[in-house]
Amino acid sequence: SARAVQQQQCGAFAPPALGARVSQFASVLGARSMGGGPPSAAAASLTEISRKDLMSLDEYEKVRKEWTTKFRAPTKKLRRVALGPSASMLFTNYDLIWFQTQEMLRIEKGGEEQIGDELEAYRDLIPKKGEICGCLMYEVDNEVARRKFLESMVGSEHDTRLCFAGQEVAGKPIHDDIDRTHPDGRTSAVHFLRFSLTPEQVEAFSKAGSVVLKMAHASYPHMTELSGELVASIGEHL
């Protein structure tokens, strides 16, 4: 579809709230600077983007190139981690979803009606207090190998874990009313997950010497340790 092409061009990941979009993905990081800081520096709330938080298309276009270099690339590098050879997780936050929204508005130019749609589509990917949200992506270049891999990973959206300080928190699908298994028996190449932590787990996370992201699916038993910088970044909104 035309929108699928647009998303590929801007590097967008599809929002889980719109059924027709859920099979299309990538990752977008845009940029905004408020007094030298990211979008969250000027946000009224770090858990929800409102209409007033967005820039006009003209404003965004003027600074997009500079802020992409200043914010987009380093933020993406920090928050996206490899999980084995064929998967990665992008840990989302207010800034990333703000960037995503601005990019889609820039490409489609759908006016006020589109703004409402985009805010609704992406709002659940901004973590609330005690939450960690992420976009799990499966990436296999060869089409035949990709299909076989996705067939083997059915149900894997329920098998991602964050392990720290003796705790193991399972990721649960965001918008789990959407079936991510295709009729031909393969899972989607992207899953949107939420890890919900108790107050005790939040405290343990903040003090953990090591945090490990693990895939517990029988067909893909892989794990990776998160960097200290990433753990600190995630902990800022817990």
Disulfide bonds with the S-S distance in Angstrom:
none
